[in-house]
């Protein structure tokens, strides 16, 4: 099985052409998304990290976000990944020299790597034409780190890492970080504009137009507006919020 993720959008034919180049391999191909904000590796990593385990082991995940001079292949949690060596895959977790290889990207391929290089290397990985390590380059793996929520005093400091189709604001504060405090009074604040005193199980527990906080399917704290249309009245629009804005979870008393 093969998955595709990119910031290419669906207006051009590039995605369809990549699928055509992979078709003869004979494996099912799934599009995770091609609507990543341009060059946004944080958003791409969040979506890839929280979706790949829904696929069978040994699935090959192909991702192309932003520019890269070399490719990076890794085998992580029994899944294969191939992307530009620009930090994207290191945002997934423990991706390093022990489970990853830097692969060459020919000069003529760099401009259209998603269209040409990824299908080319995907076939090599799947067909095991040659042990992939034989192609490895002695070059460093570009490392990036996802922003992490942290606690100072009685307050957890977090930030928005993703805004979904409904305009909901996904933070990097995970349920496991604050689970011991959920039975205590608390206040969730977004830039001192929005204040929420409870976390509900479902977004539709509130009345239409009301602000809510939930833990999403990946376990991250998410703020939104019940019944919102992201393009017209989502939380991101009405609160003038963007990725990187601060969210705090303050334990009262």
C-alpha positions as CSV (number, residue, x, y, z in Angstrom):
1,X,0.0,0.0,0.0
2,X,1.2,3.5,-0.8
3,X,0.0,6.9,0.6
4,X,0.7,10.4,-0.8
5,X,0.8,13.7,1.0
6,X,1.9,17.0,-0.4
7,X,1.3,20.8,-0.6
8,X,0.7,20.5,-4.3
9,X,-3.1,21.1,-4.1
10,X,-5.5,19.5,-6.6
11,X,-5.7,22.2,-9.3
12,X,-2.7,21.0,-11.2
13,X,-2.3,17.5,-12.7
14,X,0.9,16.7,-10.7
15,X,-0.9,14.4,-8.2
16,X,-2.6,12.4,-10.9
17,X,0.6,12.1,-12.8
18,X,2.4,10.7,-9.7
19,X,-0.4,8.2,-9.3
20,X,0.0,7.2,-12.9
21,X,3.7,6.6,-12.4
22,X,3.0,4.4,-9.4
23,X,0.1,2.5,-11.0
24,X,2.2,-0.3,-12.6
25,X,3.6,-1.3,-9.2
26,X,0.3,-2.8,-8.5
27,X,-0.4,-1.5,-4.9
28,X,-3.4,0.5,-3.7
29,X,-2.7,4.2,-3.6
30,X,-4.3,6.5,-1.1
31,X,-4.2,10.3,-0.9
32,X,-3.8,11.5,2.7
33,X,-4.1,15.1,1.6
34,X,-2.6,17.5,-0.9
35,X,-4.1,20.6,0.8
36,X,-1.2,21.3,3.1
37,X,-0.4,25.0,3.4
38,X,2.5,25.8,1.1
39,X,5.8,24.8,2.6
40,X,4.2,24.1,6.0
41,X,6.2,21.1,7.4
42,X,4.6,21.4,10.9
43,X,1.1,21.0,9.5
44,X,2.3,18.1,7.2
45,X,4.0,16.3,10.1
46,X,0.9,16.7,12.4
47,X,-1.3,15.1,9.8
48,X,1.1,12.3,8.8
49,X,2.0,11.5,12.4
50,X,-1.7,11.1,13.3
51,X,-2.7,9.1,10.3
52,X,0.0,6.6,9.2
53,X,-0.8,4.0,12.0
54,X,-4.3,3.6,10.5
55,X,-2.6,1.9,7.6
56,X,-1.2,-1.7,7.5
57,X,2.4,-2.3,8.5
58,X,4.9,-1.9,5.7
59,X,2.9,0.8,4.0
60,X,5.1,3.2,2.0
61,X,4.3,6.8,2.8
62,X,5.4,9.4,0.2
63,X,5.5,13.0,1.2
64,X,6.7,16.2,-0.5
65,X,6.6,19.6,1.3
66,X,8.9,22.5,0.5
67,X,12.4,22.3,-1.1
68,X,15.1,19.6,-0.4
69,X,18.5,18.9,-2.0
70,X,18.4,15.2,-1.0
71,X,15.8,12.6,-0.1
72,X,15.3,10.8,3.2
73,X,14.1,7.3,3.6
74,X,13.3,5.8,7.0
75,X,11.6,2.7,8.5
76,X,9.7,3.9,11.5
77,X,7.2,1.9,13.6
78,X,7.1,-0.8,10.9
79,X,6.2,1.7,8.2
80,X,8.3,3.0,5.2
81,X,8.6,6.8,4.6
82,X,10.2,8.7,1.8
83,X,10.3,12.5,1.7
84,X,12.7,15.4,1.2
85,X,15.6,15.6,3.6
86,X,14.3,18.9,5.0
87,X,13.3,17.9,8.5
88,X,9.7,16.8,7.8
89,X,10.2,13.1,8.7
90,X,12.2,13.9,11.8
91,X,9.1,15.7,13.1
92,X,7.4,12.3,13.4
93,X,9.5,11.2,16.3
94,X,12.6,9.0,16.6
95,X,13.9,9.3,13.1
96,X,17.7,9.4,13.0
97,X,20.8,7.7,11.6
98,X,19.8,4.4,13.1
99,X,16.6,4.0,11.0
100,X,17.0,6.5,8.2
101,X,19.1,6.9,5.0
102,X,19.9,10.0,3.0
103,X,19.4,9.3,-0.7
104,X,20.5,11.3,-3.8
105,X,18.3,13.7,-5.7
106,X,19.6,14.3,-9.2
107,X,20.0,17.9,-10.3
108,X,17.3,17.6,-12.9
109,X,14.9,16.0,-10.4
110,X,15.1,18.8,-7.8
111,X,12.7,21.1,-9.4
112,X,10.0,18.4,-10.0
113,X,11.0,15.9,-7.2
114,X,7.4,15.1,-6.3
115,X,6.6,14.2,-9.9
116,X,9.8,12.3,-10.8
117,X,12.0,11.4,-7.9
118,X,9.5,10.0,-5.4
119,X,7.9,7.5,-7.9
120,X,11.4,6.5,-9.0
121,X,12.7,5.8,-5.5
122,X,9.3,4.3,-4.4
123,X,9.7,1.6,-7.1
124,X,13.2,0.8,-5.9
125,X,12.1,0.5,-2.3
126,X,9.1,-1.7,-3.1
127,X,10.7,-4.0,-5.6
128,X,13.9,-4.3,-3.7
129,X,15.8,-4.0,-6.9
130,X,18.9,-3.4,-4.8
131,X,19.4,-3.0,-1.1
132,X,18.4,0.6,-0.5
133,X,21.4,1.1,1.8
134,X,23.7,0.8,-1.3
135,X,22.4,4.1,-2.5
136,X,22.9,6.0,0.8
137,X,24.9,9.2,0.9
138,X,27.2,10.2,3.8
139,X,25.3,13.4,4.4
140,X,23.6,14.6,7.6
141,X,19.9,14.2,8.3
142,X,18.2,17.6,8.6
143,X,16.5,17.8,12.0
144,X,13.5,19.8,13.0
145,X,11.5,19.6,16.2
146,X,7.7,20.1,16.7
147,X,6.9,22.8,19.2
148,X,6.0,21.3,22.5
149,X,3.6,22.4,25.2
150,X,5.3,23.1,28.5
151,X,4.3,23.8,32.1
152,X,5.3,26.9,34.1
153,X,3.8,27.2,37.6
154,X,0.2,26.2,37.4
155,X,-0.2,26.9,33.7
156,X,0.4,24.9,30.6
157,X,1.6,26.9,27.6
158,X,0.7,25.6,24.2
159,X,0.3,26.9,20.6
160,X,-1.9,26.3,17.6
161,X,-0.2,23.8,15.2
162,X,-3.1,23.1,12.8
163,X,-6.3,24.7,11.6
164,X,-8.8,22.3,10.1
165,X,-11.5,22.6,7.4
166,X,-14.0,23.9,10.0
167,X,-11.7,26.6,11.3
168,X,-11.1,24.6,14.5
169,X,-7.8,25.3,16.3
170,X,-5.7,22.3,17.1
171,X,-3.1,22.8,19.8
172,X,0.0,20.8,20.7
173,X,-1.4,20.2,24.3
174,X,-2.2,16.5,24.6
175,X,-4.7,15.0,26.9
176,X,-2.0,12.9,28.6
177,X,-0.3,16.2,29.6
178,X,-3.2,17.5,31.7
179,X,-5.3,14.4,32.5
180,X,-4.5,14.6,36.2
181,X,-5.9,18.2,36.3
182,X,-9.2,17.6,34.4
183,X,-11.2,17.2,37.7
184,X,-9.9,20.6,38.9
185,X,-11.2,24.0,38.0
186,X,-9.3,25.4,35.0
187,X,-9.4,28.1,32.3
188,X,-8.4,27.7,28.7
189,X,-7.4,31.0,27.1
190,X,-6.5,32.0,23.6
191,X,-4.5,35.2,23.6
192,X,-6.7,36.5,26.5
193,X,-9.6,36.8,24.0
194,X,-11.4,33.5,24.4
195,X,-11.8,31.8,27.8
196,X,-13.3,28.3,28.2
197,X,-14.0,26.6,31.5
198,X,-14.8,23.0,30.4
199,X,-13.8,20.4,27.9
200,X,-16.7,18.6,26.3
201,X,-16.8,15.1,24.7
202,X,-18.3,16.2,21.4
203,X,-18.4,19.6,19.6
204,X,-22.2,19.4,19.2
205,X,-22.8,19.3,23.0
206,X,-22.9,23.1,22.9
207,X,-25.5,25.4,21.3
208,X,-24.7,26.6,17.7
209,X,-22.3,29.5,17.7
210,X,-20.8,28.7,21.2
211,X,-17.1,28.2,21.7
212,X,-16.1,24.7,22.7
213,X,-12.9,22.8,23.7
214,X,-12.5,19.0,23.0
215,X,-9.8,16.4,22.7
216,X,-9.7,15.4,19.1
217,X,-9.3,11.9,17.7
218,X,-5.5,12.2,18.1
219,X,-5.8,13.3,21.8
220,X,-4.9,17.0,21.2
221,X,-6.8,19.9,22.7
222,X,-8.9,21.6,20.0
223,X,-10.9,24.8,20.2
224,X,-13.8,25.6,17.8
225,X,-17.3,27.0,17.4
226,X,-20.3,24.6,17.3
227,X,-21.9,24.5,13.9
228,X,-19.2,26.7,12.3
229,X,-18.4,27.0,8.6
230,X,-14.7,27.5,8.5
231,X,-14.8,29.9,5.6
232,X,-17.5,32.1,7.1
233,X,-17.6,31.8,10.9
234,X,-15.0,29.3,12.1
235,X,-13.0,30.0,15.3
236,X,-9.9,30.8,13.3
237,X,-11.8,33.6,11.5
238,X,-13.9,35.0,14.4
239,X,-11.0,34.9,16.8
240,X,-8.5,36.1,14.2
241,X,-6.3,33.1,15.2
242,X,-3.5,31.6,13.2
243,X,-0.9,28.8,13.5
244,X,1.6,29.6,16.2
245,X,-0.8,31.7,18.4
246,X,-0.5,30.9,22.1
247,X,-3.1,28.8,24.1
248,X,-2.9,28.4,27.8
249,X,-4.4,25.9,30.2
250,X,-4.4,27.4,33.7
251,X,-5.2,25.3,36.8
252,X,-7.2,27.4,39.2
253,X,-6.6,27.4,42.9
